[in-house]
Amino acid sequence: VQLQAYGGGLVQAGGCLRLSCAASGRTFSNYVMGWFRQAPGREREFVAAISRSGGITSYADSVKGRFTISRDNARNTVHLQMNSLKPEDTAVYYCGKKGGGDWYVDSNYDNWGQGTLVTVSS
């Protein structure tokens, strides 16, 4: 599976962006998908993840209530709707395909997109 994330950009605080991640291959619906982010000088951190069917989602506390993850298995895409953005949301955002293990640990993801930069100005 190859992943390509897009949709990042520059937005003012309080604004919104929608990230998307397109996956190649026929087995997209077999995998839990997640979004992580990495800010300058910091480690990559969990943002959100979604089950194979889309019926179960999980969020980092820092984004809960502001971000929504969704997926369209017919189109092999996963989205991250980001509302009420804050300057501390500035980071490169990565989509990943999870292998085994917990949803929240980036080493459990075995395939990553190239990342898309989100910059939130104050």
GUDOTI-94649 format. One record per residue (C-alpha): residue number from 1; residue in three letters; x, y, z. Coordinates in pm, 1 decimal. Last residue first. Layout:
N
+-----+--------+----------+----------+----------+
| num | residu |       xx |       yy |       zz |
+-----+--------+----------+----------+----------+
| NUM |    ala |        X |        Y |        Z |
...
+-----+--------+----------+----------+----------+
END
This chain:
122
+-----+--------+----------+----------+----------+
| num | residu |       xx |       yy |       zz |
+-----+--------+----------+----------+----------+
| 122 |    ser |   -165.1 |   3336.5 |   1558.4 |
| 121 |    ser |    -61.8 |   3146.3 |   1247.7 |
| 120 |    val |   -138.5 |   2779.3 |   1198.2 |
| 119 |    thr |     96.3 |   2592.0 |    968.6 |
| 118 |    val |      4.5 |   2245.7 |    845.0 |
| 117 |    leu |    264.9 |   2060.8 |    642.8 |
| 116 |    thr |    177.1 |   1739.0 |    462.4 |
| 115 |    gly |    355.0 |   1411.9 |    519.9 |
| 114 |    gln |    514.3 |   1159.8 |    285.3 |
| 113 |    gly |    268.4 |    880.1 |    354.9 |
| 112 |    trp |    355.1 |    606.7 |    596.9 |
| 111 |    asn |    352.1 |    227.2 |    605.8 |
| 110 |    asp |    428.8 |     -1.9 |    895.7 |
| 109 |    tyr |    240.2 |    163.1 |   1177.6 |
| 108 |    asn |    301.6 |     -4.2 |   1513.2 |
| 107 |    ser |    613.9 |    210.5 |   1559.6 |
| 106 |    asp |    382.3 |    511.8 |   1572.7 |
| 105 |    val |    217.6 |    402.4 |   1895.0 |
| 104 |    tyr |   -138.7 |    519.0 |   1958.0 |
| 103 |    trp |   -333.2 |    247.5 |   1780.0 |
| 102 |    asp |   -185.2 |    -28.4 |   1990.4 |
| 101 |    gly |    -39.6 |   -338.2 |   1832.4 |
| 100 |    gly |    -18.1 |   -487.5 |   1487.1 |
|  99 |    gly |     17.9 |   -323.2 |   1147.5 |
|  98 |    lys |   -126.8 |     21.4 |   1115.8 |
|  97 |    lys |   -131.8 |    217.2 |    794.8 |
|  96 |    gly |    -13.0 |    572.2 |    838.0 |
|  95 |    cys |   -108.0 |    927.3 |    758.9 |
|  94 |    tyr |    142.2 |   1195.6 |    841.3 |
|  93 |    tyr |     94.9 |   1555.0 |    947.0 |
|  92 |    val |    387.0 |   1795.5 |    952.2 |
|  91 |    ala |    327.7 |   2031.7 |   1237.1 |
|  90 |    thr |    146.4 |   2344.9 |   1353.1 |
|  89 |    asp |   -132.9 |   2233.4 |   1586.1 |
|  88 |    glu |     23.9 |   2449.6 |   1857.6 |
|  87 |    pro |    -82.9 |   2757.5 |   1662.2 |
|  86 |    lys |   -444.5 |   2652.0 |   1715.7 |
|  85 |    leu |   -701.5 |   2522.8 |   1472.3 |
|  84 |    ser |  -1066.7 |   2549.8 |   1556.0 |
|  83 |    asn |  -1147.1 |   2276.4 |   1306.5 |
|  82 |    met |   -940.2 |   1996.8 |   1158.1 |
|  81 |    gln |  -1111.4 |   1741.7 |    936.9 |
|  80 |    leu |   -879.9 |   1446.7 |    893.9 |
|  79 |    his |   -956.7 |   1226.1 |    599.8 |
|  78 |    val |   -888.6 |    868.8 |    495.2 |
|  77 |    thr |   -907.6 |    755.7 |    136.0 |
|  76 |    asn |   -935.2 |    431.0 |    -51.1 |
|  75 |    arg |  -1228.7 |    556.6 |   -258.6 |
|  74 |    ala |  -1473.9 |    280.6 |   -168.6 |
|  73 |    asn |  -1317.9 |    262.1 |    176.0 |
|  72 |    asp |  -1409.4 |    621.0 |    252.2 |
|  71 |    arg |  -1257.3 |    713.0 |    585.1 |
|  70 |    ser |  -1315.4 |    956.1 |    866.6 |
|  69 |    ile |  -1115.8 |   1137.3 |   1131.3 |
|  68 |    thr |  -1261.4 |   1436.7 |   1307.8 |
|  67 |    phe |  -1062.2 |   1709.6 |   1478.0 |
|  66 |    arg |  -1183.0 |   1976.4 |   1720.8 |
|  65 |    gly |  -1366.0 |   1781.9 |   1992.1 |
|  64 |    lys |  -1058.0 |   1580.4 |   2081.7 |
|  63 |    val |   -745.6 |   1743.2 |   1941.7 |
|  62 |    ser |   -521.7 |   1766.4 |   2250.0 |
|  61 |    asp |   -676.6 |   1458.6 |   2407.2 |
|  60 |    ala |   -546.9 |   1247.1 |   2122.3 |
|  59 |    tyr |   -825.9 |   1090.1 |   1929.5 |
|  58 |    ser |   -981.3 |    749.5 |   1871.8 |
|  57 |    thr |  -1233.5 |    629.6 |   1619.1 |
|  56 |    ile |  -1453.3 |    324.4 |   1585.6 |
|  55 |    gly |  -1710.4 |    264.8 |   1314.0 |
|  54 |    gly |  -1483.3 |    342.6 |   1024.9 |
|  53 |    ser |  -1497.2 |    -11.4 |    893.3 |
|  52 |    arg |  -1126.3 |    -70.9 |    934.2 |
|  51 |    ser |  -1101.7 |    127.3 |   1255.2 |
|  50 |    ile |   -998.9 |    489.7 |   1270.9 |
|  49 |    ala |   -703.7 |    668.0 |   1422.7 |
|  48 |    ala |   -628.8 |   1015.5 |   1552.2 |
|  47 |    val |   -345.2 |   1249.1 |   1650.6 |
|  46 |    phe |    -55.8 |   1035.9 |   1772.9 |
|  45 |    glu |    277.8 |   1206.4 |   1814.1 |
|  44 |    arg |    599.3 |   1231.3 |   1618.1 |
|  43 |    glu |    878.9 |   1354.8 |   1838.4 |
|  42 |    arg |    950.3 |   1722.3 |   1879.7 |
|  41 |    gly |   1207.1 |   1966.5 |   1750.9 |
|  40 |    pro |    979.4 |   2100.9 |   1481.4 |
|  39 |    ala |    628.2 |   1955.4 |   1515.9 |
|  38 |    gln |    551.9 |   1600.9 |   1413.6 |
|  37 |    arg |    203.5 |   1475.8 |   1350.3 |
|  36 |    phe |     23.2 |   1144.7 |   1343.7 |
|  35 |    trp |   -284.8 |   1034.1 |   1157.9 |
|  34 |    gly |   -407.0 |    678.3 |   1165.5 |
|  33 |    met |   -549.6 |    398.7 |    960.0 |
|  32 |    val |   -666.5 |     58.4 |   1076.0 |
|  31 |    tyr |   -628.3 |   -177.5 |    787.7 |
|  30 |    asn |   -828.2 |   -428.1 |    587.6 |
|  29 |    ser |  -1031.9 |   -158.8 |    410.7 |
|  28 |    phe |   -726.0 |    -52.5 |    215.9 |
|  27 |    thr |   -679.6 |   -397.9 |     65.0 |
|  26 |    arg |   -719.6 |   -318.6 |   -302.6 |
|  25 |    gly |   -409.5 |   -113.6 |   -354.8 |
|  24 |    ser |   -320.0 |    254.5 |   -348.0 |
|  23 |    ala |   -403.6 |    483.0 |    -62.8 |
|  22 |    ala |   -505.1 |    847.3 |    -66.8 |
|  21 |    cys |   -468.0 |   1051.9 |    246.9 |
|  20 |    ser |   -673.2 |   1364.1 |    299.1 |
|  19 |    leu |   -635.9 |   1664.1 |    522.0 |
|  18 |    arg |   -918.1 |   1907.3 |    575.4 |
|  17 |    leu |   -834.0 |   2248.3 |    710.8 |
|  16 |    cys |  -1000.5 |   2485.5 |    952.3 |
|  15 |    gly |   -960.8 |   2828.3 |   1098.8 |
|  14 |    gly |   -951.2 |   2940.4 |   1458.8 |
|  13 |    ala |   -586.8 |   3039.7 |   1432.9 |
|  12 |    gln |   -507.7 |   3147.5 |   1081.0 |
|  11 |    val |   -433.3 |   2896.8 |    809.9 |
|  10 |    leu |   -129.3 |   2798.3 |    606.5 |
|   9 |    gly |   -140.7 |   2471.6 |    418.9 |
|   8 |    gly |   -202.0 |   2101.1 |    433.1 |
|   7 |    gly |   -439.4 |   1918.3 |    203.1 |
|   6 |    tyr |   -233.3 |   1621.3 |    100.0 |
|   5 |    ala |   -120.7 |   1278.1 |    215.8 |
|   4 |    gln |     -9.1 |   1005.5 |    -19.6 |
|   3 |    leu |     -1.1 |    644.2 |     88.8 |
|   2 |    gln |    131.1 |    341.1 |    -93.9 |
|   1 |    val |      0.0 |      0.0 |      0.0 |
+-----+--------+----------+----------+----------+
END
